[in-house]
């Protein structure tokens, strides 16, 4: 079964818009040439890479995804302040730890997003994903309570990803 012409010419419209937006941010200029170059890249990159996408994830709630990204941005800013405070203080007070986070996510993209979000948030790093893809190993710079860290990651990051992407259990 062949894909419709619109999908063949523009396989990932949201990705195309995102690439255009990122290009304009990187160029820091809204000139016509930058719009054209960003649009060209936004069209060509998804067109040339669509074969590498096993299946395109379907967004169930795009507005929630945008709100989720705002939450992540806020968490990154807050975590930066906490890490700065930890670094300025005594390193003897730090409680680094590796913590295993049990996962409900099944989709590759959602798992990648979760691991990236954990690593983007200062003070935590995704260290490993188990072979069965059911456990994420996270290193925390200052872990006072492992159970609380697990709960925070599951509630703040994994639950919204499960809600947004239809390809994971709900």
C-alpha positions in Angstrom: 0.0 0.0 0.0 1.5 3.3 -1.0 1.5 6.4 1.1 -0.6 9.4 0.0 1.2 12.2 -1.9 1.1 14.6 1.0 2.9 12.1 3.2 5.5 11.4 0.6 6.3 15.1 0.0 6.1 16.1 3.7 6.5 12.9 5.8 6.9 14.7 9.2 5.1 18.1 9.2 5.6 18.8 12.9 9.3 17.9 12.6 9.6 20.2 9.6 8.2 23.1 11.6 10.4 22.3 14.6 13.5 22.2 12.4 12.5 25.6 10.8 12.1 27.0 14.3 15.4 25.7 15.6 17.2 27.0 12.5 15.8 30.5 13.0 16.8 30.4 16.7 20.3 29.3 15.8 20.7 32.0 13.1 19.3 34.6 15.4 18.0 36.5 12.3 14.5 36.5 10.7 15.8 37.5 7.2 14.1 35.9 4.2 17.2 33.9 3.4 17.1 32.2 6.8 13.4 31.4 6.5 14.1 29.8 3.1 17.1 27.8 4.3 15.2 26.7 7.4 12.2 25.7 5.3 14.5 23.8 2.9 16.2 21.9 5.8 12.9 21.3 7.5 11.6 19.7 4.3 14.7 17.8 3.2 15.8 16.3 6.6 12.5 14.5 7.3 12.2 13.5 3.6 15.6 11.9 3.6 15.3 10.2 7.0 11.7 9.0 6.9 12.9 5.5 6.0 14.8 5.2 9.3 11.7 5.8 11.3 10.3 2.3 12.1 7.0 3.8 13.0 6.0 7.3 13.5 4.8 7.9 17.1 1.4 9.4 17.2 0.8 12.2 19.6 -2.4 11.7 21.6 -2.3 15.1 23.4 0.0 17.6 21.8 -1.0 20.5 24.2 0.0 18.3 27.1 3.4 17.7 25.4 4.0 21.4 25.2 3.1 21.9 28.8 5.3 18.9 29.7 8.3 20.6 27.9 7.6 23.8 29.9 7.7 21.7 33.1 11.0 20.2 32.0 12.5 23.7 31.3 11.4 24.8 34.8 12.9 21.6 36.3 16.2 22.3 34.5 16.4 25.8 35.8 15.5 24.8 39.4 18.0 21.9 39.3 20.7 24.2 38.0 20.2 26.4 41.1 20.2 23.3 43.4 23.5 21.9 41.8 25.1 25.3 42.1 24.2 25.4 45.8 25.6 21.9 46.2 28.9 22.7 44.4 29.4 25.9 46.5 28.8 24.0 49.7 30.9 21.2 51.2 31.4 18.1 49.0 31.3 16.0 52.1 27.6 16.6 52.3 26.9 15.0 48.9 25.2 11.7 48.8 25.8 10.3 45.3 23.9 7.1 44.4 22.9 4.8 41.5 19.2 4.2 41.5 17.2 1.7 39.4 14.0 3.1 38.1 11.4 0.5 37.0 9.8 1.5 33.7 6.3 1.2 32.2 7.2 2.9 28.9 7.6 0.6 26.0 8.1 2.9 23.0 11.6 3.5 21.8 11.1 7.2 21.3 9.5 7.7 24.7 12.2 5.7 26.4 14.8 7.9 24.6 13.0 11.0 25.7 12.8 9.9 29.3 16.6 9.0 29.4 17.4 12.4 27.8 15.2 14.4 30.1 16.8 12.7 33.2 20.3 13.5 31.7 19.3 17.1 30.8 18.2 17.8 34.4 21.4 18.8 36.3 22.3 16.5 39.2 21.0 13.3 37.4 22.4 11.2 34.6 20.9 8.2 32.8 23.6 5.6 33.1 22.0 2.5 31.5 18.9 0.9 30.2 18.4 -2.8 31.0 18.4 -5.3 28.2 14.7 -6.0 28.8 14.0 -2.2 28.7 12.2 -2.3 32.0 14.8 -0.6 34.2 16.6 2.7 33.8 19.8 3.1 35.9 20.1 6.7 37.0 23.0 8.4 38.9 22.1 11.1 41.2 24.5 13.7 42.6 22.7 14.1 45.9 20.2 11.4 46.7 18.6 11.8 50.1 15.8 9.3 49.4 16.0 6.7 46.6 12.2 6.0 46.8 11.5 9.7 46.4 13.8 10.0 43.4 12.0 7.0 41.8 8.6 8.5 42.5 9.6 12.0 41.2 10.9 10.6 37.9 7.9 8.3 37.4 5.4 11.0 38.2 7.1 14.1 36.7 8.5 12.5 33.5 7.3 9.0 32.8 3.6 9.4 33.5 3.2 12.4 31.1 5.1 10.5 28.4 2.8 7.6 28.7 -0.2 10.0 28.5 1.1 11.8 25.4 2.2 8.9 23.3 -0.4 6.3 22.3 2.2 3.7 21.6 2.8 3.1 25.3 0.4 1.6 27.8 -2.1 4.0 29.4 
